[in-house]
Amino acid sequence: MHEDIGTLYKLLDKSKRICHINRAGYHYIQRNNSSSHSDYAEEKLVVVEFVKEIMKFIEEKYPNILEESEVIFIEYLNNNIIFCRKNKYVSNYNKLLEKLKEFLPRVLKNSKMKFNIKIKCFLIAYLGGSLYYKK
């Protein structure tokens, strides 16, 4: 699941030219019992690690777009945290919450991050979202 995330950015970086064609080059096979069809699979946490790896790559090779990439990462992380809390995936919620706490200093320093997102991240990270979420 999401195996291409860890490879695609490296391929794009090595490319001299990128173009779009209006044709499907490959197709995914989706089985009914696939983890991609479950409400939330443990494997989806792997994406967070891939994104952290991609951000480290961006920081080293493309520091001029680092803050924008952090905004995207935080949106992804927050959406997953909210989903896990609402659906009572406690283990995944706690793991993602730790990732947010680890990343919070960068969020607060990021000039591209909107103030309301900074507040949202702080509330979720240190209050478990108890003031942020409606029950």
C-alpha positions in Angstrom: 0.0 0.0 0.0 1.4 3.4 -1.0 4.7 1.8 -2.1 5.1 4.4 -4.9 5.2 7.3 -2.4 8.7 6.4 -1.3 10.0 6.1 -4.9 8.1 8.7 -7.0 9.7 11.8 -5.6 13.2 10.3 -6.3 12.2 9.6 -9.9 10.8 13.0 -10.4 14.0 14.6 -9.0 16.1 12.6 -11.5 13.9 13.5 -14.4 15.0 16.2 -16.9 11.5 16.6 -18.3 8.0 15.7 -17.0 5.0 15.6 -19.2 1.4 14.6 -18.9 -0.4 12.3 -21.4 -4.1 11.7 -21.4 -3.8 7.9 -21.1 -3.7 5.5 -18.2 -0.4 3.7 -18.2 -1.3 1.2 -15.5 -4.2 0.2 -13.3 -4.4 -0.7 -9.7 -6.2 -3.9 -8.7 -8.4 -3.4 -5.7 -9.6 -6.4 -3.8 -12.7 -6.2 -1.5 -10.7 -7.5 1.5 -7.8 -5.1 0.8 -6.5 -2.9 3.6 -7.1 0.1 1.4 -10.8 -0.6 1.8 -10.7 -0.8 5.6 -11.7 2.2 7.6 -8.1 2.7 8.8 -5.3 0.3 8.4 -2.0 0.2 10.3 -0.2 0.4 7.0 -1.5 3.9 6.4 0.8 5.1 9.2 3.7 4.2 6.9 2.7 7.2 4.7 3.6 9.5 7.6 7.1 8.1 7.6 7.4 8.4 3.8 6.3 12.0 4.1 8.9 12.7 6.7 11.5 11.1 4.5 10.4 13.3 1.5 10.6 16.4 3.7 14.1 15.6 4.7 14.9 15.2 1.0 13.3 18.6 0.3 15.2 20.2 3.1 18.5 19.0 1.7 17.9 19.6 -2.0 15.1 22.2 -2.3 15.1 24.3 0.9 13.3 27.1 -0.8 10.0 25.0 -0.8 10.5 23.4 2.6 7.9 25.5 4.4 5.3 24.8 1.8 5.9 21.1 2.1 5.5 21.3 5.9 2.1 22.9 5.4 1.0 20.0 3.3 2.4 17.4 5.7 0.6 19.1 8.7 -2.7 19.1 6.8 -2.2 15.3 6.1 -1.2 14.6 9.7 -4.1 16.6 11.2 -6.7 15.0 8.9 -5.5 11.5 10.0 -5.5 12.5 13.7 -9.0 13.8 13.4 -10.1 10.7 11.6 -8.6 8.4 14.1 -10.1 10.2 17.1 -13.6 10.3 15.6 -13.4 6.6 14.7 -11.8 5.6 18.0 -8.6 4.2 16.5 -6.7 4.8 19.8 -3.4 3.2 19.0 -3.1 5.1 15.6 -4.3 8.3 17.2 -1.6 8.2 19.9 1.1 7.4 17.3 0.1 10.3 15.1 -0.3 12.6 18.1 3.4 11.9 19.0 4.4 12.7 15.4 2.6 16.0 15.7 4.2 16.8 19.0 7.6 16.0 17.5 6.9 18.3 14.6 5.2 21.2 16.5 8.3 23.4 16.9 8.7 23.6 13.2 5.0 24.3 12.7 5.1 27.2 15.1 8.2 28.7 13.3 6.8 28.2 9.8 6.0 31.5 8.2 3.8 29.9 5.5 1.6 28.2 8.1 -1.6 30.0 8.8 -2.1 31.1 12.4 -5.3 29.1 12.8 -3.5 25.9 11.7 -0.8 26.7 14.3 -3.4 27.0 17.0 -5.2 23.9 15.9 -1.9 21.9 16.0 -1.1 23.2 19.5 -4.5 22.3 20.8 -4.4 18.9 19.3 -0.9 18.2 20.4 -1.1 19.4 24.0 -4.7 19.1 24.9 -5.4 16.0 22.9 -7.8 18.1 20.9 -10.3 18.1 23.8 -11.0 21.8 23.3 -10.8 21.6 19.6 -13.1 18.6 18.9 -16.8 18.6 19.4 -18.0 15.3 21.0 
